[in-house]
């Protein structure tokens, strides 16, 4: 119990304190969440991705293990979401959002700040979360966008958007410098590192501003299944895959924790843009984010006890 309370105080409380402050300041100062989101996604997050890949020292075996885990995890989540949507006999637009709510999780504005706190003294854990975020970017801009658009229009435009995504470009630049061994001069590296350091606070402020205006109605069965799928079934599936693949240590901790993050804000944005039951999507983001204060803390505790 003492360790669990310590996790709540040292990891979860700082995250939700900044979330709450962002929501409060948004009500007072009327931030523009769209501008903050673009700043985070187009500048701060790419800088963080580049900085972590540039400084990281990956072993090929580790990257392959993480990639195999993510392929299996996301494939199984997609199958489970499709089966549940058919079982519930959801209307096409609600089914589209339901599938995305299970598969797409908030690895950027929520997951990376949590990982920065959990793995403050273990750079490998943070680097693994960066790989998870990059993979989620790929899944979001392919599966997620196609899934949102297929109700009414073809989704080929997602491929062009993915190719020009700043996070993907930052990833390619970081990998290129890592592979060639080239080092940036200090006058270039220091500004990048400074921008990357600003990510944690601004990302949580942004998420707080985004959820400040959301409201929760009486929970429906699909909403409850979304919460259970995202916060309970997903980490349970992650644990099963970790054990099946024989992963351990920081790698196992990072992947288990990543499996517990709440619904992605991008899922709600897709639902709004394409008219796929946006109220349900917003409720899913709000409910899973609030409940994750306990479920993520429990997952961090379990990860440290099982693989610490």
Secondary structure as GFF3:
##gff-version 3
##sequence-region A 1 308
A	DSSP	alpha_helix	2	7	.	.	.	ID=ss1
A	DSSP	pi_helix	8	12	.	.	.	ID=ss2
A	DSSP	alpha_helix	13	29	.	.	.	ID=ss3
A	DSSP	alpha_helix	33	39	.	.	.	ID=ss4
A	DSSP	pi_helix	40	44	.	.	.	ID=ss5
A	DSSP	alpha_helix	45	55	.	.	.	ID=ss6
A	DSSP	alpha_helix	60	88	.	.	.	ID=ss7
A	DSSP	alpha_helix	92	103	.	.	.	ID=ss8
A	DSSP	pi_helix	107	112	.	.	.	ID=ss9
A	DSSP	alpha_helix	113	118	.	.	.	ID=ss10
A	DSSP	alpha_helix	123	139	.	.	.	ID=ss11
A	DSSP	pi_helix	140	144	.	.	.	ID=ss12
A	DSSP	alpha_helix	145	149	.	.	.	ID=ss13
A	DSSP	alpha_helix	157	163	.	.	.	ID=ss14
A	DSSP	alpha_helix	166	180	.	.	.	ID=ss15
A	DSSP	alpha_helix	186	197	.	.	.	ID=ss16
A	DSSP	alpha_helix	199	211	.	.	.	ID=ss17
A	DSSP	alpha_helix	221	228	.	.	.	ID=ss18
A	DSSP	pi_helix	229	233	.	.	.	ID=ss19
A	DSSP	alpha_helix	234	245	.	.	.	ID=ss20
A	DSSP	alpha_helix	249	258	.	.	.	ID=ss21
A	DSSP	alpha_helix	265	274	.	.	.	ID=ss22
A	DSSP	alpha_helix	278	307	.	.	.	ID=ss23
###
